[in-house]
Amino acid sequence: MIEYMFYSTIALSYIELDKDTLTEPDDVYVTLDSSIDIEKSSFWYQGEEIRPQNGKIFFHVYEEDESIFRYILKDSNGNVLEDSSKTITLDSINPEIEVKVNEHLIEDTLYLVDKTPLSITCTDTHLENFDVYVDDVLMEEDDQLEVEPGARQIKIVASDSFGHETIRLIDVKRINVPVIDVNQDYDAYTLDPSFHFDFNEVIKESFSLIMYVDGIKTREFDCKDLEELEIKLDKTGDYLFQLVLPQALYLNFQIEDHDQYLIHFSNDELYLNMIPDTYQTNETVFVNMNWNPRYVKNTYLEIWNGRYWIRRDIIDQIVFAAIPGQSIQYYARAYVEDMFSRKVEKEVSVLVDCQPPEISLQGNGQILKENELNILEKDTIIEYLSSEKTKVTMKFKINDQEMQNITLNQAFSQLKKDDVLYVDIFAKDEVGNLSSKTYLIKKEPIVLTNPIITTSYETSSFDPFNQDIAHIDHIWKVDESNNLIQHETVKKINDMTKPTIRFIRKNDNTIRIILMKGAEYSNDRFQKIMIDDKPIDLSLLKKDKFGNYYYDHVSHTSHCTIKAIATDASGNKTSLQEEFTFSLYQWLIPACLITFVTLLSLIVYQIRKRIHG
């Protein structure tokens, strides 16, 4: 049944509605004047066209509040008699009452600790009456109200002009707030994981203790019927505790005079690491640092750059720069202290060495000049000087001939008149720095003047009687006629137990290849002799008075290459290769002489043949 708050029929000359105010959705019928042609006229409700049904116009009102019915009325000739609209009002909703405390909605029960202000609002377009009662006493202020803890019930009545009425009943309940003691100081930094709450008395209400870790709610503890509560903290973080009543989140309950109780806890070990790429190098070094970044109270970093200390805030990475030509011992030390009074210190030392190693040659204690000709006495002992922990290698060349398997002093001893020894010396230190130098060395020439006596070395051989290495010394004297007088002696030197090969130039074009005799058990023997890559028949070997095997090669060319290989009973192998150069006159003059004698013999033979006809 439809109840009308009021009804008025709008009498118009051409159109009437049976109702224009409704309390629930319903159909509205339109009555037209007899002069109106219903088929030629037009009708709309809320923008939707209405067509006549069985010669009648009606529409269904469903829009809450005001809606529009529009029409254009025409007569049978199509003339417009009226173009207008009417407003229809529908109100089917009861007034809505909303009660809030600190923006929190109150439903059936209002929990109070002390005097509490309420905000009461009623929502209705056609509100007509709004009354608030506390314990059946009408309040003068109906939208803002302070409720005393002794109140028992709040009643709110609201009605609108359409006859709708809403009644809200809210019970009032007073809450006894527990007094709480905590074993940790507020806003303290602690390593103790035990967190204890003492409520002093058994809690009667359904209080909850909510725990937040780093701002995230992690647990909720039901405190009803509890007198105390102990919580174990299990991870590092900022812990925040809040006491709430789930039914009344608008109430603020304090813990030791704090709305929220804050504590900082850590079970992480304080650490500080300084990790360099390496501790010794000739390249830039990066030292990576990491430490506990949380709860840091004090940090600093000190760096020694080879000249002075630099103090700065701690950083993630330190750079020890490689500076060309410099060797720098870098130092860094760092310090971290946290809010829990824990401290840690670390330091690191790195050598960045970009300085080339020092190297030089000296002869009898005198430093030789680099890239200059150094003329030394024949008995000079040549040595190299270098930085510590430096690997030294050398290459030798006499004139244009490279020397292999030979020491520096051995190469120097082989120098003859006008020969120049080229020494390339290379140094590499333990971090990879390189340096090199070149030296030119010449042996001081021997001046033979009467009555000076000098000794020259010819060859070495083995003495079978005492198993010592022996060599022949030639003593040369210059007489008054400037002739050389030679005396031969034999001297013993140190024992040799492995195969030893010698190449001796006997005269201008003869080279003697000698295998020095070893000990009785050594069984030294030639394995191969190659002259200009052609093998020599080893059955042609001869033995001298000391038991040394040898082979004399007479060269008829301007140069030749000789290679000899020898082994002993233990399988030790010795190899020696050398290239020899000869003057053309060494073989050209004898050849010419032989040719001349041969031709002369032929001529004599022909002359005799003719004479004796």
C-alpha positions in Angstrom: 0.0 0.0 0.0 1.3 3.4 -0.9 1.2 6.0 1.8 1.2 9.6 0.5 2.5 12.3 2.8 0.5 14.9 0.8 -1.3 14.8 -2.6 -2.0 17.6 -4.9 -3.5 17.3 -8.4 -2.0 19.9 -10.6 -4.9 21.2 -12.7 -3.6 22.3 -16.1 -5.5 23.1 -19.2 -4.0 20.3 -21.1 -2.3 17.7 -18.8 -2.5 16.3 -15.2 -0.4 13.7 -13.2 -2.1 11.4 -10.8 0.8 12.0 -8.3 4.1 13.8 -8.2 5.4 12.7 -4.8 6.1 9.1 -3.9 7.5 7.2 -0.9 8.3 4.1 -2.9 8.8 3.3 -6.6 5.5 3.3 -8.5 3.7 4.1 -11.8 2.5 7.6 -12.5 -0.5 8.1 -14.9 -1.0 11.1 -17.2 -4.4 12.6 -17.9 -4.7 14.7 -21.2 -7.2 17.3 -22.3 -9.6 16.2 -25.0 -8.0 18.6 -27.4 -4.7 16.8 -27.3 -3.8 14.3 -30.1 -2.0 11.6 -28.1 -0.4 10.0 -31.2 1.1 13.3 -32.4 2.3 14.4 -29.0 5.7 13.3 -27.5 6.5 12.2 -23.9 9.8 11.4 -22.0 10.8 10.3 -18.5 14.4 10.8 -17.6 15.3 11.1 -21.3 13.5 7.9 -22.3 10.6 8.2 -24.7 7.2 7.0 -23.5 4.7 5.5 -26.1 1.0 5.4 -25.5 -0.4 2.0 -24.4 -4.1 1.3 -25.0 -4.6 5.0 -25.5 -2.9 5.8 -22.1 0.3 7.5 -21.0 2.0 6.3 -17.8 5.6 5.8 -16.6 7.4 4.0 -13.7 9.3 6.3 -11.2 12.4 4.6 -9.9 14.9 7.4 -9.4 15.4 8.4 -5.8 14.9 12.1 -5.0 13.8 14.3 -8.0 13.3 13.1 -11.6 11.9 14.8 -14.8 8.8 14.1 -17.0 8.9 16.1 -20.2 6.2 16.5 -22.9 5.2 18.3 -26.1 1.4 18.4 -26.6 -0.1 18.8 -30.1 -3.6 19.0 -31.5 -5.0 17.0 -34.4 -3.6 19.5 -36.8 -0.1 19.0 -35.4 0.0 22.4 -33.7 2.1 22.6 -30.5 -0.2 23.5 -27.6 2.4 23.1 -24.8 6.1 22.2 -24.5 7.1 21.8 -20.8 8.1 19.4 -18.0 7.2 18.3 -14.5 9.2 17.2 -11.5 8.5 14.0 -9.6 9.9 13.3 -6.1 10.7 9.8 -4.7 11.9 9.4 -1.1 11.9 5.7 0.0 15.0 5.8 2.3 14.9 6.3 6.1 17.3 8.8 7.6 20.8 7.5 8.2 22.4 8.1 11.6 26.2 8.0 12.0 28.0 8.2 15.3 31.8 8.6 15.5 34.6 8.9 18.1 37.9 10.2 16.7 36.7 9.3 13.1 35.9 5.7 14.3 32.3 4.5 13.7 30.4 3.4 16.7 27.9 0.5 16.2 26.0 -0.9 19.2 28.4 -0.2 22.1 30.4 2.8 23.2 33.4 2.0 25.3 34.6 4.8 27.6 37.6 5.4 29.8 36.7 9.0 30.7 34.5 11.8 29.2 34.4 11.2 25.5 33.2 13.5 22.7 30.8 12.1 20.1 30.2 13.3 16.6 26.6 12.5 15.5 25.5 13.1 11.9 22.2 12.3 10.2 22.0 12.0 6.4 18.6 12.6 4.7 17.6 15.0 2.0 14.2 15.8 3.6 15.3 15.6 7.3 12.7 17.2 9.5 13.5 16.2 13.1 16.7 15.0 14.9 16.9 14.4 18.7 19.6 12.8 21.0 18.8 11.3 24.4 21.3 10.2 27.1 19.6 7.9 29.6 16.2 9.3 28.3 17.3 12.9 28.8 17.0 15.1 25.7 20.3 16.8 24.9 20.5 20.4 23.8 23.4 19.7 21.4 22.4 17.0 19.0 25.4 16.9 16.7 28.3 17.3 19.2 28.0 15.5 22.5 30.3 14.7 25.4 29.3 11.4 27.2 30.2 10.9 30.8 31.6 7.5 31.9 28.5 7.0 34.1 26.1 7.0 31.2 24.3 3.8 30.3 22.6 4.4 26.9 22.4 6.9 24.0 19.2 7.1 22.0 19.1 9.0 18.6 15.8 9.7 16.8 15.6 11.1 13.2 12.6 11.6 10.9 12.0 13.2 7.5 9.1 15.1 5.8 7.9 11.9 4.1 7.2 10.2 7.5 10.3 8.0 7.6 11.9 7.5 11.1 15.2 6.0 12.3 16.0 5.1 15.9 19.6 4.2 17.1 20.3 2.8 20.5 24.0 2.7 21.7 25.0 1.1 25.0 27.7 2.8 27.0 30.3 0.6 28.8 33.2 1.9 30.9 36.6 0.2 30.5 39.2 -0.2 33.3 42.7 0.3 31.7 45.5 -1.9 33.1 48.7 -0.4 34.5 51.6 -1.9 32.6 55.3 -2.1 33.6 58.0 -3.1 31.0 61.4 -4.6 31.8 63.1 -2.6 29.0 63.5 1.2 28.9 61.5 3.0 26.3 63.4 3.7 23.0 66.3 1.7 24.3 68.9 -0.3 22.2 69.2 -3.8 23.6 70.7 -7.1 22.9 68.4 -8.9 25.4 65.7 -10.8 23.5 63.4 -11.1 26.5 60.6 -8.5 26.6 58.4 -8.7 29.7 55.0 -6.9 30.3 53.6 -6.9 33.9 49.9 -5.9 34.0 49.8 -5.6 37.9 46.4 -7.3 37.9 44.5 -9.8 35.8 43.0 -8.1 32.7 39.2 -8.6 32.6 38.6 -7.1 29.1 39.6 -8.5 25.7 42.7 -6.4 25.4 45.2 -7.2 22.6 48.9 -6.3 22.5 49.9 -5.7 18.9 53.6 -6.1 17.9 55.0 -4.2 14.9 58.5 -5.0 13.5 59.9 -2.2 11.3 56.4 -0.8 10.8 54.8 -4.2 9.8 52.3 -5.9 12.1 53.7 -9.3 12.9 51.8 -10.6 15.9 48.8 -9.9 18.1 48.7 -11.3 21.7 45.3 -11.8 23.5 45.8 -10.4 27.0 42.4 -11.3 28.5 42.8 -13.1 31.9 46.6 -12.5 31.8 48.6 -10.9 34.6 51.9 -10.8 32.7 53.2 -11.5 29.2 56.8 -12.3 28.1 57.8 -12.1 24.4 61.0 -13.4 22.8 62.4 -11.1 20.1 63.8 -13.2 17.3 65.2 -10.8 14.7 66.9 -7.5 14.4 64.6 -4.5 14.1 62.6 -1.7 15.6 59.8 -3.2 17.8 56.7 -1.2 18.5 54.0 -2.4 20.9 50.5 -1.0 21.1 47.7 -1.9 23.6 44.3 -1.9 21.9 40.7 -3.0 22.5 39.6 -4.6 19.2 36.0 -3.4 19.8 37.1 0.1 20.4 40.1 1.0 18.3 39.3 4.7 18.8 40.5 4.4 22.4 44.2 5.1 23.1 45.7 3.0 25.9 49.2 3.9 27.1 52.1 1.7 28.2 54.2 3.5 30.8 53.0 6.9 29.6 53.6 6.1 26.0 50.9 5.6 23.4 53.2 3.1 21.7 56.2 1.4 23.3 59.3 1.4 21.2 62.4 -0.8 21.6 65.4 -1.5 19.3 66.8 -5.0 19.3 69.6 -6.7 17.4 70.8 -10.3 17.3 73.2 -9.7 14.4 76.9 -9.7 14.9 78.7 -6.4 14.3 81.1 -6.9 11.4 83.4 -4.8 9.2 85.2 -6.3 6.2 87.9 -4.7 4.0 88.7 -7.0 1.0 91.3 -5.8 -1.6 91.6 -7.3 -5.1 95.2 -8.2 -4.2 97.9 -7.1 -1.7 100.7 -6.5 -4.1 100.4 -5.4 -7.8 101.4 -2.8 -10.4 97.7 -2.0 -11.2 95.0 0.1 -9.5 93.5 -1.8 -6.5 89.9 -1.7 -5.4 89.2 -2.4 -1.7 85.6 -3.5 -1.2 84.1 -2.7 2.2 81.0 -4.0 3.9 79.6 -3.6 7.5 76.4 -3.6 9.4 74.7 -0.4 8.1 71.9 -0.5 10.8 72.1 1.1 14.2 75.5 2.7 13.4 76.5 5.3 15.9 79.9 6.3 14.7 82.2 5.4 11.7 85.3 6.8 10.1 87.8 5.8 7.5 91.5 6.8 7.3 93.6 6.4 4.2 97.4 6.8 3.8 98.2 7.8 0.2 101.9 7.7 0.5 102.2 11.3 1.7 99.6 12.1 4.3 96.5 10.6 6.0 93.0 11.3 4.8 90.1 11.0 7.2 86.5 10.7 5.8 83.2 8.9 6.3 83.2 5.2 5.6 82.4 4.2 2.0 81.6 1.0 0.0 84.9 1.0 -2.0 88.4 2.4 -1.6 90.6 3.0 -4.7 94.4 2.7 -4.4 95.6 4.3 -7.6 98.5 3.0 -9.7 100.8 6.0 -10.5 103.4 5.4 -13.3 106.9 5.4 -12.0 106.0 5.3 -8.3 105.9 2.6 -5.7 103.3 3.4 -2.9 102.5 1.4 0.2 98.9 2.2 0.8 97.2 1.8 4.2 93.6 2.1 5.2 91.9 1.6 8.6 88.2 1.8 9.4 86.2 2.0 12.6 82.5 1.2 13.3 80.6 1.6 16.5 76.9 0.8 16.8 74.1 2.0 19.2 74.6 -1.1 21.3 78.2 0.1 22.3 79.8 -2.6 20.2 83.0 -1.6 18.3 85.1 -3.1 15.5 88.2 -2.0 13.7 89.9 -3.3 10.6 93.0 -2.2 8.6 94.6 -3.3 5.3 97.9 -2.6 3.6 98.4 -2.8 -0.2 101.6 -2.2 -2.2 101.0 -0.6 -5.6 104.4 -0.7 -7.3 104.7 0.8 -10.7 108.4 1.5 -10.4 110.6 -0.5 -12.9 113.2 -2.7 -11.2 116.8 -1.3 -11.0 119.4 -3.2 -12.9 123.0 -2.6 -14.0 126.3 -4.3 -14.9 129.6 -3.9 -13.1 133.1 -5.1 -13.9 135.4 -5.5 -10.9 133.2 -3.3 -8.8 132.9 -0.5 -11.4 129.4 0.3 -12.9 129.4 -0.1 -16.7 127.9 2.6 -18.9 124.7 1.8 -20.7 124.6 2.0 -24.5 128.3 2.9 -24.6 131.4 0.9 -25.4 133.0 -0.4 -22.2 136.6 -1.6 -22.7 137.5 -4.0 -19.9 140.7 -5.9 -18.9 140.8 -9.5 -19.9 140.6 -10.8 -16.3 137.5 -8.6 -15.4 134.7 -10.4 -13.6 131.4 -9.0 -14.8 128.3 -9.1 -12.5 124.8 -7.7 -12.6 123.1 -5.7 -9.8 119.3 -5.7 -9.4 116.5 -4.9 -7.1 115.4 -7.5 -4.6 113.0 -10.2 -5.8 113.8 -9.5 -9.4 114.2 -12.1 -12.1 117.0 -11.3 -14.5 117.6 -12.8 -18.0 120.4 -11.9 -20.5 121.1 -12.3 -24.2 124.6 -12.2 -25.6 125.9 -11.5 -29.0 129.5 -11.3 -30.2 129.5 -9.0 -33.2 126.6 -10.4 -35.2 126.7 -13.9 -33.7 124.2 -14.8 -31.0 125.6 -16.9 -28.2 123.6 -19.6 -26.5 124.1 -21.9 -23.5 126.8 -19.7 -22.1 127.3 -17.3 -19.2 128.2 -13.7 -19.4 131.8 -14.2 -18.2 132.2 -17.1 -20.6 131.1 -14.9 -23.5 133.5 -12.2 -22.4 136.4 -14.7 -22.2 135.8 -15.7 -25.9 136.3 -12.1 -27.1 139.2 -11.7 -29.5 140.8 -8.6 -31.0 138.2 -6.1 -32.2 135.3 -8.3 -31.1 132.4 -6.5 -29.4 130.1 -8.2 -26.9 126.5 -7.0 -26.9 124.7 -7.7 -23.7 120.9 -7.2 -23.5 119.8 -7.6 -19.9 116.1 -7.8 -18.9 114.6 -7.5 -15.4 111.1 -8.4 -14.1 110.0 -7.9 -10.6 107.4 -10.0 -8.7 104.5 -7.7 -9.6 105.4 -7.7 -13.4 107.2 -4.4 -13.8 109.8 -4.6 -16.6 113.1 -2.9 -17.4 115.9 -3.5 -19.9 119.3 -2.2 -20.7 121.9 -2.8 -23.4 125.7 -2.8 -22.8 128.6 -2.9 -25.3 131.8 -4.6 -24.0 135.2 -4.9 -25.6 138.3 -6.7 -24.3 141.4 -4.5 -23.8 144.0 -5.6 -26.4 147.2 -7.4 -25.3 150.4 -5.5 -26.2 153.4 -7.8 -26.5 156.6 -6.0 -25.9 160.0 -7.5 -24.9 160.5 -8.9 -22.3 156.8 -9.2 -21.4 155.6 -12.8 -21.2 152.0 -13.7 -21.8 150.0 -16.9 -21.7 147.3 -17.9 -24.2 144.8 -20.7 -23.8 144.5 -23.3 -26.6 142.4 -26.3 -25.5 141.3 -28.5 -22.6 141.7 -32.2 -22.2 141.3 -35.0 -19.5 144.1 -36.4 -17.5 143.4 -40.2 -17.2 145.7 -40.7 -14.2 144.1 -38.4 -11.7 140.8 -37.8 -13.4 141.2 -34.0 -13.5 140.4 -31.6 -16.2 143.6 -30.3 -17.8 144.4 -27.6 -20.3 147.4 -26.6 -22.3 148.9 -23.2 -21.6 151.2 -21.6 -24.2 153.7 -19.2 -22.9 154.7 -16.7 -25.6 157.9 -14.6 -25.5 158.9 -11.9 -27.8 162.7 -12.0 -28.6 164.9 -9.2 -30.0 163.9 -10.1 -33.5 160.2 -9.8 -32.6 159.8 -13.6 -33.0 157.4 -15.5 -30.6 158.9 -18.3 -28.6 156.3 -20.8 -27.3 156.6 -23.1 -24.3 154.0 -25.7 -23.5 152.9 -26.7 -19.9 150.0 -28.6 -18.5 148.0 -27.4 -15.5 145.3 -29.3 -13.6 141.9 -27.7 -12.8 138.7 -28.9 -11.3 137.1 -32.3 -12.0 134.4 -32.7 -14.6 131.9 -35.6 -14.5 129.6 -34.9 -17.4 130.2 -34.8 -21.2 132.1 -31.8 -22.3 132.5 -30.7 -25.9 135.1 -28.2 -27.1 135.6 -26.6 -30.5 139.2 -25.5 -31.0 140.6 -23.6 -34.0 143.9 -25.4 -34.8 144.9 -23.1 -37.6 143.3 -20.7 -40.1 141.0 -23.3 -41.6 141.1 -26.3 -39.3 138.6 -26.8 -36.4 139.1 -29.6 -33.9 136.0 -31.1 -32.3 136.9 -32.6 -28.9 134.9 -34.8 -26.5 136.7 -34.4 -23.1 137.3 -37.7 -21.4 135.1 -38.3 -18.4 135.5 -40.5 -15.3 135.9 -44.3 -15.7 132.2 -44.9 -15.1 130.9 -42.0 -17.2 131.2 -43.8 -20.6 131.1 -40.4 -22.5 130.7 -40.7 -26.2 129.8 -38.7 -29.3 126.2 -39.3 -30.4 126.4 -37.2 -33.5 128.6 -34.7 -35.3 127.0 -32.5 -38.0 129.0 -30.1 -40.3 126.7 -27.9 -42.4 123.9 -30.4 -41.6 125.9 -33.3 -43.0 126.7 -36.1 -40.5 130.3 -37.2 -40.0 131.2 -40.9 -39.8 132.0 -41.4 -36.1 134.5 -44.2 -37.1 136.8 -41.5 -38.2 137.2 -40.2 -34.6 140.8 -40.3 -33.2 142.1 -40.3 -29.6 144.8 -38.0 -28.3 147.4 -38.8 -25.6 144.9 -37.9 -22.8 142.2 -40.3 -24.1 140.0 -37.5 -25.5 138.1 -38.3 -28.8 138.4 -35.7 -31.5 137.8 -35.0 -35.1 139.7 -32.4 -37.2 137.6 -30.6 -39.8 139.4 -28.8 -42.6 137.1 -26.1 -44.2 137.4 -25.2 -47.8 134.6 -22.6 -47.7 134.3 -19.1 -46.2 132.2 -20.4 -43.3 130.7 -23.5 -41.8 128.3 -24.6 -39.0 129.4 -27.3 -36.6 127.0 -29.1 -34.2 128.1 -31.9 -31.9 126.0 -34.0 -29.4 127.5 -36.2 -26.7 125.9 -38.4 -23.9 127.1 -40.3 -20.9 126.0 -43.5 -19.2 123.3 -41.7 -17.2 121.7 -40.3 -20.3 122.9 -36.8 -19.7 123.2 -35.0 -23.0 125.5 -32.1 -24.0 124.9 -30.2 -27.2 127.2 -27.5 -28.7 126.7 -25.6 -32.0 128.8 -22.8 -33.4 129.4 -21.1 -36.7 132.9 -20.4 -38.0 134.1 -17.9 -40.6 137.3 -18.2 -42.6 139.3 -15.9 -44.8 139.3 -16.6 -48.6 143.1 -16.7 -48.6 143.0 -19.7 -46.3 142.0 -22.0 -49.1 142.4 -19.9 -52.3 146.3 -19.7 -52.2 146.8 -23.5 -51.7 144.3 -24.2 -54.4 146.0 -21.9 -56.8 149.4 -23.4 -55.9 148.1 -26.9 -56.7 146.6 -25.7 -59.9 149.9 -24.0 -60.9 152.0 -27.1 -60.1 149.5 -29.3 -62.1 149.7 -27.1 -65.2 153.5 -26.8 -65.0 153.7 -30.6 -64.9 151.5 -30.9 -68.0 153.6 -28.4 -69.9 156.8 -30.2 -69.0 155.2 -33.5 -70.0 154.2 -32.1 -73.4 157.7 -30.7 -74.1 159.4 -34.0 -73.3 157.0 -35.8 -75.5 157.8 -33.6 -78.5 161.6 -33.8 -77.9 161.6 -37.6 -77.8 159.1 -37.7 -80.6 
